[in-house]
């Protein structure tokens, strides 16, 4: 009872207020899954993998993927601590897909969609990639050098001066991108398509972004996939399997290559765990003392739907076609 009283106190519920059975069920499921995630992470062998081509499919995040040497290699490259969270896989998937398609290196021109508050821009800049970040805001403070540094500069990966030289911003939408910027070698985004709030708009955004690539260029898009519905249609907030298949069909018809679609959700213990609110990002300090300061999940409930991360990789039609 001491533990129970302690939990109630930290949740700041009145002494007369009991937790519901649902409260206890959520608490137990989270603690069990998070404990499994921490234990699995602690038993992974050291990374002895060198960067090489893997030709990843377009796919959902899985426990096997995140446990792999290639994913942990990229997290080590970024200086990111390993954890079983879908965001860690998103970073690794983008970098591996770019690596597979010669999208990391001196002179590569990248178009980056939306705000990217992660270490990828700094990492790529340190390896010679010149990035243009397309932001919808018209606020000059957000698109100048200082605004970009505040958003994405990681001093442990690259100096501020080098970052400023390699990363610039453009304001507007993909269809209105100035023609003088030309075409790009790669385009990538993490979470940007989710922020559009409409699956149909997200589909059109991918198709429009591919049009800004040179022949043989590469597009890598990370977005939330709604696992509760197979179809596609108007009104959906997040992409579903039908939406991804629609994009692939359109791109293939235009002569582009889409890495094979793989919707298998995995069968590991963490693949089978569906996290539910509250999540660490929107908990008070008191709640974090009980639930933990970080969420550890590959799937979660968003707006009543079971969602996970999906990575889509596209290579545009070569010029000789």
For each residue, the residues with C-beta under 8 A, 3 or more apart:
1: 4 5
2: 5 6
3: 6 7
4: 1 7 8
5: 1 2 8 9
6: 2 3 9 10
7: 3 4 10 11 19 27 290
8: 4 5 11 13 15 17 19
9: 5 6 12
10: 6 7 286 287 289 290
11: 7 8 286 287 290
12: 9 286
13: 8 17 19
14: 17
15: 8
16:
17: 8 13 14
18:
19: 7 8 13 23 24 27
20: 23 24
21: 24 25
22: 25 26
23: 19 20 26 27
24: 19 20 21 27 28
25: 21 22 28 29
26: 22 23 29 30 276
27: 7 19 23 24 30 31 290 291
28: 24 25 31 32
29: 25 26 32 33 273 276
30: 26 27 33 34 275 276 291 292
31: 27 28 34 35 291
32: 28 29 35 36
33: 29 30 36 37 269 270 273 275 296 297
34: 30 31 37 38 292 296
35: 31 32 38 39
36: 32 33 39 40 269 270 273
37: 33 34 40 41 83 84 270 296 297
38: 34 35 41 42 296
39: 35 36 42 43
40: 36 37 43 44 63 67 84 269 270
41: 37 38 44 82 83 84
42: 38 39
43: 39 40
44: 40 41 67 72 82
45: 48
46:
47: 69 72 73 76
48: 45 69
49: 52 69 70 72 73
50: 73
51: 73 99
52: 49
53: 99 100
54: 70 96 100
55: 100 259
56: 59 93 96 97 100 259 311 313
57: 259 260 261 262 313
58: 244 248 258 259 260 261 262 310 311 312 313
59: 56 62 65 261 262 263 264 310 311
60: 225 262 263 264 265 266 308 309 310
61: 65 66 86 89 90 93 266 298 308 309 310 311
62: 59 65 66 264 265 266 268 271 298
63: 40 66 67 84 266 268 269 270 271 298
64: 67 68 266 268
65: 59 61 62 68 71 89 92 93 266
66: 61 62 63 71 72 84 88 89 92 298
67: 40 44 63 64 71 72
68: 64 65 71 72
69: 47 48 49 72 73
70: 49 54 73 74 92 96
71: 65 66 67 68 74 75 88 89 92 93 96
72: 44 47 49 66 67 68 69 75 76 82 92
73: 47 49 50 51 69 70 76 77 92
74: 70 71 77 78 91 92 95 96
75: 71 72 78 80 81 82 88 91 92
76: 47 72 73 79 80
77: 73 74 95 123
78: 74 75 91 95 119 120 123 157
79: 76 119 154 156 157
80: 75 76 88 91 119
81: 75
82: 41 44 72 75 88
83: 37 41 88 294 296
84: 37 40 41 63 66 88 270 296 297 298
85: 88 89 294 295 296 297 298
86: 61 89 90 297 298 299 308 309
87: 90 91 118 309
88: 66 71 75 80 82 83 84 85 91 92
89: 61 65 66 71 85 86 92 93 298 309
90: 61 86 87 93 94 190 222 309 311
91: 74 75 78 80 87 88 94 95 118 119 120 190
92: 65 66 70 71 72 73 74 75 88 89 95 96
93: 56 61 65 71 89 90 96 97 220 222 311
94: 90 91 97 98 120 188 190 220 222 311
95: 74 77 78 91 92 98 99 104 120 123
96: 54 56 70 71 74 92 93 99 100
97: 56 93 94 100 101 103 218 220 259 311 313
98: 94 95 101 103 104 124 186 188 218 220
99: 51 53 95 96 102 103 104
100: 53 54 55 56 96 97 313
101: 97 98 186 218 313 315
102: 99 105 108
103: 97 98 99 108 110 129 185 186 218 220
104: 95 98 99 108 124 127 129
105: 102 108 127 128 129
106: 127 128
107: 128 130
108: 102 103 104 105 124 128 129 130 185 186
109: 129 130 131 132 182 184 185 186
110: 103 124 129 130 131 132 184 185 186 187 188
111: 131 132 134 177 184 186 187 188 209 212 213
112: 116 121 131 132 133 134 187 188 189
113: 134 174 187 188 189 192 193 205 209
114: 133 134 135 136 189 191 192 195
115: 133 135 151 192
116: 112 120 121 133 151 152 189 190
117: 151 152
118: 87 91 121 152 190
119: 78 79 80 91 122 123 152 154 157
120: 78 91 94 95 116 123 124 152 188 190
121: 112 116 118 124 125 131 133 152 153 163 167
122: 119 125 126 152 153 154 157 158 163
123: 77 78 95 119 120 126 127 154 157 158
124: 98 104 108 110 120 121 127 129 131 166
125: 121 122 128 129 130 131 157 158 162 163 166 167
126: 122 123 157 158 162
127: 104 105 106 123 124
128: 105 106 107 108 125 166
129: 103 104 105 108 109 110 124 125 166
130: 107 108 109 110 125 166 167 168
131: 109 110 111 112 121 124 125 166 167 168
132: 109 110 111 112 168 169 170 181 184
133: 112 114 115 116 121 148 151 152 167 168 169 170
134: 111 112 113 114 169 170 171 172 173 174 177
135: 114 115 142 143 169 170 171
136: 114 171 172 173
137: 142 143 171
138: 171
139: 142 143 147
140: 143 144
141: 144 146 147
142: 135 137 139 147 151 169
143: 135 137 139 140 147 148 169 170 171
144: 140 141 147 148 169
145: 148 149 164
146: 141 149 150
147: 139 141 142 143 144 150 151 169
148: 133 143 144 145 151 152 153 163 164 167 168 169
149: 145 146 152 153 160 163 164
150: 146 147 153
151: 115 116 117 133 142 147 148
152: 116 117 118 119 120 121 122 133 148 149 163 167
153: 121 122 148 149 150 158 160 163
154: 79 119 122 123 157 158
155: 158 159 160
156: 79
157: 78 79 119 122 123 125 126 154
158: 122 123 125 126 153 154 155 162 163 166
159: 155 162 163
160: 149 153 155 163 164
161: 164 165
162: 125 126 158 159 165 166
163: 121 122 125 148 149 152 153 158 159 160 166 167
164: 145 148 149 160 161 167
165: 161 162
166: 124 125 128 129 130 131 158 162 163
167: 121 125 130 131 133 148 152 163 164
168: 130 131 132 133 148
169: 132 133 134 135 142 143 144 147 148
170: 132 133 134 135 143 177 178 181
171: 134 135 136 137 138 143
172: 134 136 176 177
173: 134 136 176 177
174: 113 134 177 205 208 209 212
175: 208
176: 172 173
177: 111 134 170 172 173 174 181 212
178: 170 181
179: 182
180:
181: 132 170 177 178 184
182: 109 179
183: 212 213 214 217
184: 109 110 111 132 181 187 212 213 214 217
185: 103 108 109 110 213 214 217 218
186: 98 101 103 108 109 110 111 213 217 218 219 220
187: 110 111 112 113 184 209 210 212 213 217 218 219 220
188: 94 98 110 111 112 113 120 219 220 221 222
189: 112 113 114 116 192 193 209 220 221 222 223
190: 90 91 94 116 118 120 222
191: 114 194 195 222 223
192: 113 114 115 189 195 196 205 223
193: 113 189 196 202 205 206 221 223 239
194: 191 197 202 223 224 238
195: 114 191 192
196: 192 193 201 202 205
197: 194 201 237
198: 201 202 236 237
199: 202 203 232 236 237 238 239 240 243
200: 203 204 234 236 243
201: 196 197 198 204 205
202: 193 194 196 198 199 205 206 223 239 243
203: 199 200 206 207 239 243 246 247
204: 200 201 207 208
205: 113 174 192 193 196 201 202 208 209
206: 193 202 203 209 210 219 221 247 312 314
207: 203 204 210 211 247 250 251
208: 174 175 204 205 211 212
209: 111 113 174 187 189 205 206 212 213 219 221
210: 187 206 207 213 219 251 256 314 316
211: 207 208
212: 111 174 177 183 184 187 208 209
213: 111 183 184 185 186 187 209 210 217 218 219 316
214: 183 184 185 217 316
215: 316 317 318 319 321
216: 315 316 317 318 319
217: 183 184 185 186 187 213 214 315 316
218: 97 98 101 103 185 186 187 213 313 314 315 316
219: 186 187 188 206 209 210 213 312 313 314 315 316
220: 93 94 97 98 103 186 187 188 189 311 312 313 314
221: 188 189 193 206 209 311 312 314
222: 90 93 94 188 189 190 191 309 310 311 312
223: 189 191 192 193 194 202 238 239 309 310 312
224: 194 238 239 302 307 308 309 310
225: 60 238 239 240 241 244 263 307 308 309 310
226: 229 236 238 239 240 305 306 307
227: 265 299 305 306 307 308
228: 305 306
229: 226 236 240 241 242 305
230: 240 241 242
231: 240 241 242
232: 199 236 240 241 242 243 245 246
233: 236 242
234: 200
235:
236: 198 199 200 226 229 232 233 239 240 243
237: 197 198 199 303
238: 194 199 223 224 225 226 302 303 305 307
239: 193 199 202 203 223 224 225 226 236 243 244 310
240: 199 225 226 229 230 231 232 236 243 244
241: 225 229 230 231 232 244 245 263
242: 229 230 231 232 233 245 246
243: 199 200 202 203 232 236 239 240 246 247
244: 58 225 239 240 241 247 248 261 263 310 312
245: 232 241 242 248 249 261
246: 203 232 242 243 249 250
247: 203 206 207 243 244 250 251 258 312
248: 58 244 245 251 252 258 261 312
249: 245 246 252 253
250: 207 246 247 253 254
251: 207 210 247 248 254 256 258 314
252: 248 249 255 256 257 258
253: 249 250
254: 250 251 317
255: 252 317 321
256: 210 251 252 314 315 316 317
257: 252 314 315 316 317
258: 58 247 248 251 252 261 312 313 314
259: 55 56 57 58 97 312 313 314 315
260: 57 58
261: 57 58 59 244 245 248 258
262: 57 58 59 60
263: 59 60 225 241 244
264: 59 60 62
265: 60 62 227 271 299 308
266: 60 61 62 63 64 65 270 271 272 298
267: 271 272
268: 62 63 64 271 272
269: 33 36 40 63 272 273
270: 33 36 37 40 63 84 266 273 296 297 298
271: 62 63 265 266 267 268 298 299
272: 266 267 268 269
273: 29 33 36 269 270 297 298 299
274: 297 299 300 301 306
275: 30 33 279 295 297 299 300 301
276: 26 29 30 300 301
277: 282 301
278: 282 283 287 291
279: 275 282 283 295 300
280: 283 288 291 292 293 294 295
281: 295
282: 277 278 279
283: 278 279 280 287 288 291
284: 287 288
285: 288 289
286: 10 11 12 289 290
287: 10 11 278 283 284 290 291
288: 280 283 284 285 291 292 293
289: 10 285 286
290: 7 10 11 27 286 287
291: 27 30 31 278 280 283 287 288
292: 30 34 280 288 295 296
293: 280 288
294: 83 85 280
295: 85 275 279 280 281 292 300
296: 33 34 37 38 83 84 85 270 292
297: 33 37 84 85 86 270 273 274 275 300
298: 61 62 63 66 84 85 86 89 266 270 271 273 308 309
299: 86 227 265 271 273 274 275 306 307 308
300: 274 275 276 279 295 297 306 307 308
301: 274 275 276 277 304 305 306 307
302: 224 238 305 307
303: 237 238
304: 301
305: 226 227 228 229 238 301 302
306: 226 227 228 274 299 300 301
307: 224 225 226 227 238 299 300 301 302
308: 60 61 86 224 225 227 265 298 299 300
309: 60 61 86 87 89 90 222 223 224 225 298
310: 58 59 60 61 222 223 224 225 239 244
311: 56 58 59 61 90 93 94 97 220 221 222
312: 58 206 219 220 221 222 223 244 247 248 258 259
313: 56 57 58 97 100 101 218 219 220 258 259
314: 206 210 218 219 220 221 251 256 257 258 259
315: 101 216 217 218 219 256 257 259
316: 210 213 214 215 216 217 218 219 256 257
317: 215 216 254 255 256 257 321
318: 215 216 321
319: 215 216
320:
321: 215 255 317 318
